[in-house]
């Protein structure tokens, strides 16, 4: 009985991170998730093929009630820690469970290179840590001219989930240097790494909620 009670007490801690569900992630290891880049996980042999232009969905399962999240990209087969393209600047997710950005836009102007058929890249989602630093999850992708956009079944938003844009200064701060409410982590805190942002922010969208325009303040409506 003591073991059962202890297991129940520890269960929320084990789930209190986020999972990258789409594109298919390299995996999940809560013991290494604070390691930059990619939560310490090696490159996957199975790359998710995505359209060569347009957008792709990013689906997460959230384990913290309030989280600062950022979506980055590194080009190449073995990019190391060069996650210098910002696809979605830091914003806040409130609530637990399923969350999806159905259209994370990318284009050659944002990426700074001409995309070619078969080009490899790695997408990294990073969040604020618990309590400090960052948490990281990666998905290895390949641009493919034969692939058309499709929204996967996991691209949904659970009840009680809402996204809130941060003010400009907080949005420009890397998620691994932010608190869940958008403030800078304490001056005595060191994050695992910081990534250089490049490119303009894309409009924040969530499934069934439409586009979050620059003039919109406050939270998105909850499904």
Protein Blocks (a to p, Z undefined) as FASTA:
>chain_A
ZZmmmmmmmmmmmmmccddfbdcdfbdcfklmmpcghhlpacdfbdcdddfbhcdddddd
dfbfbdcddddddedjblojacfbcfbdcdddededjdddfbacddfklnopacdehiac
dddddddddfehjddddddddddfkbccdddfklccdehiacddddfklmmpcfklccfk
opacdfkbccfbdcddedjddddddehkbpadfklgcjdddZZ
